[in-house]
Amino acid sequence: MGKAPELYSVDINLPETKPELVFPLGKKASHGTPSPDGSKIAFVINSPISSWETKILLADRNGDNHKVLVALAARNGEPAWSPDGSRIAFSSRVLGEASHIWLVNIDGSGLINLTDDQIDNSGFASPSWSPILAGNQRRIAYSQTKDGYGYIGSMKDDGSDKQQLTFEDDYFDEQPDWSPDGNTLVFARSGAAVFGDLYLVSSTGGIGRSLMLTPLAFTQRSPKWSPDGKLIAFVSNHDSDDYEQIWTIGADGTRLAKRTNEDKYLSDPNWIKKNS
């Protein structure tokens, strides 16, 4: 059995710095996602009574004052904060069924399934909020599994106006993340001649284009745009067949940099304000 995951942070401005535990030693958690102001973290823990089910919790940045936010009888994960910090979108999958995107207020109220209008048993995962768009609109991007392939889509934050954004068959597109200016989505693509790499697509849809100027070996996944739009963090083991590490690359495909060198598997990078 592998070890339960823990949450770490690393200062990318200090190349020689070592990752530090976000929560106290021994506190197990995954998918740590900071609130927009950096004061709180949403994270995922395993259920003590089911190997399938997980819960989403909220806590102060140091792990204090934690509370259960989502405890559906399902595998709940991938929490994503709304830009104003008032709501969290997340994926939830009941054992034996397809996954869906849900929404909840941070006080636990207003729990709603945004994709229950889909009747073709498509799976929905990896929600990502847009910044405020024209007309004060907010959208949520997601990955959709359909007919054995994966596509990127988006919808309004009430679940309406679902739009498919990538259309190339023979690929599996997943893990979208919205650029801070709202114009572009970065996502992970695999299948056909692509064995796992990062791609970009317009937020209104179109043909995916490779982020990397030169394709990297092995798999790149879990891209996350920096708040200033200049960098994208991701996970890769392209320079090693051992542990996956955290890397960054410029949004223009330049300035590839390895940010960690740990003897453990790292995953699910996110950006957090340093001094909040």
C-alpha positions as CSV (number, residue, x, y, z in Angstrom):
1,M,0.0,0.0,0.0
2,G,1.2,3.5,-0.8
3,K,1.4,6.3,1.8
4,A,-1.5,8.6,2.2
5,P,-0.9,12.0,0.6
6,E,0.2,15.2,2.4
7,L,0.1,18.8,1.3
8,Y,3.3,20.8,0.7
9,S,4.2,24.2,-0.5
10,V,7.4,25.5,-2.2
11,D,8.6,29.0,-3.0
12,I,9.4,29.1,-6.7
13,N,11.4,32.3,-6.3
14,L,14.0,30.4,-4.2
15,P,15.4,27.6,-6.5
16,E,17.2,25.8,-3.6
17,T,14.3,25.9,-1.2
18,K,12.8,22.6,0.1
19,P,9.0,22.0,0.1
20,E,7.4,22.5,3.5
21,L,4.3,20.8,4.9
22,V,1.2,23.0,4.7
23,F,-0.5,21.2,7.6
24,P,1.0,19.7,10.7
25,L,3.0,16.5,10.4
26,G,0.7,13.5,10.1
27,K,-2.3,15.3,8.7
28,K,-3.1,13.5,5.5
29,A,-4.8,15.4,2.6
30,S,-4.8,15.8,-1.1
31,H,-6.0,18.2,-3.8
32,G,-5.2,21.2,-1.7
33,T,-6.7,24.3,-3.3
34,P,-6.3,27.8,-1.7
35,S,-9.0,30.4,-1.6
36,P,-8.6,33.4,-3.8
37,D,-7.2,35.5,-0.9
38,G,-4.9,32.6,0.3
39,S,-6.4,32.5,3.8
40,K,-8.1,29.1,3.5
41,I,-7.6,25.8,1.8
42,A,-10.1,23.2,0.5
43,F,-8.7,19.7,0.5
44,V,-9.7,16.1,0.2
45,I,-9.5,13.3,2.8
46,N,-10.3,9.6,2.6
47,S,-13.4,8.3,4.4
48,P,-12.6,6.2,7.4
49,I,-15.5,3.8,6.6
50,S,-15.2,3.4,2.9
51,S,-12.2,2.8,0.6
52,W,-14.1,4.5,-2.2
53,E,-15.6,7.6,-0.6
54,T,-13.8,10.8,0.1
55,K,-14.8,14.1,1.7
56,I,-14.0,17.7,1.0
57,L,-12.9,19.8,4.0
58,L,-12.2,23.5,4.5
59,A,-9.5,24.8,6.9
60,D,-7.4,27.8,7.7
61,R,-4.2,27.9,5.7
62,N,-2.3,26.2,8.6
63,G,-4.9,23.4,9.0
64,D,-6.7,24.9,12.0
65,N,-10.5,25.2,12.2
66,H,-11.1,22.5,9.7
67,K,-14.7,21.5,8.9
68,V,-16.4,19.0,6.6
69,L,-17.9,20.8,3.6
70,V,-18.9,17.9,1.3
71,A,-19.7,14.4,2.6
72,L,-21.8,12.9,-0.2
73,A,-21.7,9.1,-0.3
74,A,-19.3,9.3,-3.2
75,R,-15.8,10.0,-4.3
76,N,-15.7,13.8,-3.9
77,G,-12.7,15.7,-5.1
78,E,-11.0,18.4,-7.3
79,P,-12.4,21.4,-5.3
80,A,-12.2,24.7,-7.2
81,W,-12.9,28.0,-5.6
82,S,-15.1,30.6,-7.3
83,P,-13.2,33.9,-8.0
84,D,-15.0,35.7,-5.1
85,G,-14.3,32.8,-2.7
86,S,-18.0,32.2,-1.9
87,R,-18.5,28.9,-3.6
88,I,-16.7,25.7,-4.5
89,A,-17.2,23.5,-7.6
90,F,-16.1,19.9,-7.3
91,S,-16.4,16.5,-8.9
92,S,-18.4,13.7,-7.3
93,R,-18.7,10.1,-8.4
94,V,-21.0,7.4,-6.9
95,L,-19.5,3.9,-7.1
96,G,-20.6,2.4,-10.4
97,E,-21.9,5.6,-11.9
98,A,-20.4,8.5,-14.0
99,S,-18.9,11.5,-12.3
100,H,-20.6,14.9,-12.1
101,I,-19.8,18.5,-11.4
102,W,-21.4,19.9,-8.2
103,L,-21.5,23.3,-6.6
104,V,-21.7,24.3,-3.0
105,N,-21.5,27.5,-0.9
106,I,-18.6,27.6,1.5
107,D,-21.1,27.4,4.4
108,G,-22.3,24.1,3.1
109,S,-25.6,25.4,1.7
110,G,-26.8,25.5,-1.9
111,L,-25.5,22.0,-2.8
112,I,-26.5,21.3,-6.5
113,N,-25.5,18.9,-9.3
114,L,-24.7,21.1,-12.3
115,T,-24.6,18.2,-14.8
116,D,-27.5,16.0,-13.8
117,D,-29.3,17.2,-17.0
118,Q,-27.0,15.0,-19.0
119,I,-28.7,11.7,-19.8
120,D,-26.0,9.9,-22.0
121,N,-24.0,8.8,-19.0
122,S,-21.1,11.1,-19.8
123,G,-18.6,11.7,-17.0
124,F,-17.7,15.2,-15.9
125,A,-14.7,16.1,-13.9
126,S,-11.9,18.7,-13.2
127,P,-13.9,21.9,-12.8
128,S,-12.1,25.3,-13.3
129,W,-13.6,28.7,-12.8
130,S,-13.2,31.5,-15.3
131,P,-12.5,35.1,-14.2
132,I,-15.4,37.5,-14.6
133,L,-16.2,37.6,-18.3
134,A,-18.3,40.0,-20.4
135,G,-21.7,40.7,-19.0
136,N,-20.5,39.8,-15.4
137,Q,-20.7,36.2,-16.5
138,R,-18.7,33.4,-14.8
139,R,-18.2,30.0,-16.4
140,I,-16.9,26.7,-15.3
141,A,-14.7,24.6,-17.6
142,Y,-14.6,20.8,-17.2
143,S,-13.5,17.6,-18.8
144,Q,-16.2,15.4,-20.3
145,T,-15.8,11.7,-21.0
146,K,-18.0,10.6,-23.9
147,D,-17.9,7.5,-26.2
148,G,-14.4,6.6,-24.8
149,Y,-12.9,10.0,-25.5
150,G,-12.4,13.1,-23.4
151,Y,-13.3,16.6,-24.4
152,I,-13.0,20.0,-22.8
153,G,-16.3,21.9,-22.2
154,S,-17.6,24.9,-20.3
155,M,-20.9,26.0,-18.8
156,K,-22.4,29.0,-16.9
157,D,-22.1,28.7,-13.2
158,D,-25.7,27.7,-12.9
159,G,-25.2,24.7,-15.2
160,S,-26.8,26.2,-18.3
161,D,-25.3,26.8,-21.7
162,K,-23.0,23.8,-21.8
163,Q,-20.6,24.1,-24.7
164,Q,-18.0,21.6,-26.1
165,L,-14.7,23.3,-26.7
166,T,-12.4,20.6,-28.1
167,F,-13.6,18.3,-30.8
168,E,-10.7,16.2,-32.1
169,D,-11.5,12.5,-31.8
170,D,-9.0,9.8,-30.8
171,Y,-7.8,12.0,-28.0
172,F,-8.5,12.2,-24.3
173,D,-8.6,15.9,-23.1
174,E,-8.8,16.5,-19.4
175,Q,-7.8,18.8,-16.5
176,P,-8.6,22.2,-18.0
177,D,-7.5,25.4,-16.3
178,W,-8.6,28.9,-17.2
179,S,-6.1,31.7,-18.0
180,P,-6.5,34.8,-15.8
181,D,-7.5,36.9,-18.8
182,G,-10.3,34.5,-19.6
183,N,-9.2,33.9,-23.2
184,T,-7.5,30.5,-23.1
185,L,-7.7,27.1,-21.4
186,V,-4.7,24.9,-20.8
187,F,-5.4,21.2,-20.6
188,A,-3.8,17.7,-20.6
189,R,-4.1,15.6,-23.7
190,S,-3.3,12.0,-24.4
191,G,-4.1,9.4,-27.1
192,A,-3.3,8.9,-30.8
193,A,0.3,10.2,-31.3
194,V,0.2,12.3,-28.0
195,F,1.3,10.3,-25.0
196,G,0.5,12.9,-22.5
197,D,1.2,16.6,-23.0
198,L,-0.1,20.1,-22.4
199,Y,-2.3,21.9,-24.9
200,L,-4.1,25.2,-25.3
201,V,-7.5,26.1,-26.7
202,S,-9.5,29.3,-27.0
203,S,-12.1,29.7,-24.3
204,T,-14.7,29.8,-27.1
205,G,-13.5,26.5,-28.6
206,G,-11.3,25.4,-31.5
207,I,-8.3,23.2,-32.4
208,G,-6.0,22.4,-29.6
209,R,-2.4,23.6,-30.0
210,S,0.7,22.3,-28.1
211,L,2.0,24.4,-25.3
212,M,5.4,22.9,-25.4
213,L,7.7,24.2,-28.2
214,T,9.4,20.8,-28.1
215,P,7.4,17.8,-26.9
216,L,8.7,16.3,-23.7
217,A,9.1,12.6,-22.9
218,F,6.7,10.8,-20.5
219,T,3.5,12.4,-19.3
220,Q,2.8,16.0,-18.4
221,R,-0.4,16.6,-16.4
222,S,-2.4,18.8,-13.9
223,P,-1.6,22.2,-15.4
224,K,-2.4,25.3,-13.3
225,W,-2.1,28.9,-14.5
226,S,-0.3,31.4,-12.3
227,P,-2.5,34.3,-11.1
228,D,-0.4,36.8,-13.2
229,G,-0.8,34.6,-16.3
230,K,2.9,34.3,-17.0
231,L,3.6,30.7,-15.9
232,I,1.9,27.3,-15.9
233,A,2.7,24.8,-13.2
234,F,2.4,21.1,-14.0
235,V,3.5,17.6,-13.0
236,S,6.0,15.6,-15.0
237,N,8.7,13.0,-14.8
238,H,10.1,13.7,-18.2
239,D,13.7,13.8,-17.0
240,S,13.4,10.7,-14.9
241,D,11.6,7.4,-14.8
242,D,11.2,7.7,-11.1
243,Y,9.2,10.3,-9.2
244,E,6.9,12.9,-10.8
245,Q,8.0,16.5,-9.8
246,I,6.6,20.0,-10.1
247,W,7.6,22.0,-13.1
248,T,6.7,25.4,-14.5
249,I,6.7,26.7,-18.1
250,G,6.0,30.1,-19.5
251,A,2.6,30.6,-21.1
252,D,4.4,31.1,-24.4
253,G,6.1,27.7,-24.1
254,T,9.5,29.0,-23.0
255,R,11.3,29.1,-19.7
256,L,10.8,25.4,-18.7
257,A,12.0,25.0,-15.1
258,K,12.0,22.1,-12.6
259,R,10.8,23.3,-9.2
260,T,11.2,20.3,-7.0
261,N,13.5,17.3,-6.7
262,E,12.0,15.1,-4.1
263,D,12.2,11.3,-3.5
264,K,8.4,11.1,-3.5
265,Y,5.6,11.4,-6.0
266,L,4.2,15.0,-6.3
267,S,0.9,15.9,-7.8
268,D,-1.9,18.5,-8.2
269,P,0.1,21.8,-8.1
270,N,-1.7,25.0,-7.2
271,W,-0.7,28.6,-6.7
272,I,-1.1,30.3,-3.3
273,K,-0.4,33.9,-2.2
274,K,2.9,33.8,-0.2
275,N,2.1,36.4,2.4
276,S,-1.6,36.2,2.9
